[in-house]
Amino acid sequence: MVELIEEQQNSEQSDFEKYIDIVRRRHLHLLIPFFLTWLIVWGLSWVLPPLYKSSTQILVEQPKMPENYVAPNINEDLQARLQSITQQIVSSTRLLSIIEKMHLYAEGPLSADDRVERMRKDISIDLVRDPRNNEIDAFKVSFEARDPQTAQQVTTELTNLFINENTRVRQEASLGTTKFIKQQLEDAREQLAEQEAKVRAFEAVHEGALPTQQTSNLQILGGLQSQLQNEQDALNQSRQQRAYFQALLEESRSARNGLRADGTPSDVLQLNQELAKMRSQLLDLSSRYTDEYPDVVKLKQQIARTEKMRDQLAAAPRKPVDDAEAKEAEGPNPTSPLAQLQGQLRANQVEITNREHTIANLQQRIEEYQSRLNQAPTTEQQLADITRGYDQSKANYDELLKKENSSEMATSMEQLQEGERFTVLDPPSLPLKPDFPNRLKFCGIGLALGLVIAMGVAAGFEFADDRIHSDSELKSLLPATILSEIPEVVRPSDESRSRRRLVLAWVVTAVVAVSILAGTTLSIIQS
């Protein structure tokens, strides 16, 4: 195990010494390609035309009004909107306008498409995200040009385009949303008007039978039924009076020729009996109704007329039959009791006819209101179906009306630029040093590329050299064991040549190191 470790250490040591020996032999092959490559790459940074980069940062300022007061009409993702705005700004029309205005890319015979493509490559847009929530809160706009003033002017122009385009896009989007909602609201208004017309037409057709009128219909029906009962009671009483007047008239006609045994006319006695009956009826009605009740008032009037008739019959002298018949033949006396009875009978008949007509009208109206009440469930269902469409249209209209008001407020906010907007944090910078080429970066690239090329050149020379430079190489080629070695015979000329090569190597190394240090220092200063 110990021998194995010693062999491994000896192998590693021999490899290291081998590489050191190669570096000693090929130091010029390493230094010269390394230096020339670095010098060429670094020199390009001084030969290539410089490009100046002007940048500005634009802040995405949130709306000043809280969303719970005025909700914006635009909910589009900011990154998607920036991409859309960028595509519009870098369009051929916009860029050609800037190119002609700033006289860009005037060198060389370039077509319009080539100049537009070059300008697109010179424009760079970088998003700035908030590290807390990874949301975009700003973005950088940059432009490269060979003249610093031109770079600054073009960056300013691009910045104004971004700000103006964002304002225009938001206003147009908000106006478009408001216009769309207005159109939807107009359609909803027409639909609501149609539903209102249907409801009005249905209510006009079913006037009096609507569910909202059911309570009043019940009250009216109750009143009509009560009125019908009163009219029927009054009709019955009038019919009784007619029967009484007819009987009284017949008795008057049959008994007008004679007197009773006590000398009193039989008509007076009948009237007294009738008065007794009417007074009994008056007492019965007065116990139930007031003095202003129509039947009570009418009965009192009838009692007064009957008493007057009785008094006239009692006061009138009895005339012979022949005289009475003669007078009757000549014509009835309007002041006679018989004529008064006939007049009362005619009035009673007119009253009966009027009451029958009134009862018929009341019965017709009662049937009408009962029909309305019977139709109420069907009418209510039909009205509910029509009203449901009206309620939906009304709710849709009210919702769109709220959205219209909110959209108009949001549009007004956008027009006043109180919504989300782009604000320039710092004006476009005036570059004092070129952004390209970066001489310090070119210096580093030259060092790395020179090291790779130098190692490749040294490895190539080493591979092409078939000479043996060490005893280990010789031992590996001989099949037998070496018993002795002959020391190298060094001549004075060889020693002089070795010293010159060593001095040359150190001089070249010093020149390369000093040149690279000077170039790096100069690149740092220029950067």
Order of alpha helices (4+ residues) and beta strands (2+ residues): alpha-alpha-beta-alpha-alpha-alpha-beta-beta-alpha-alpha-alpha-alpha-alpha-alpha-beta-alpha-alpha-alpha
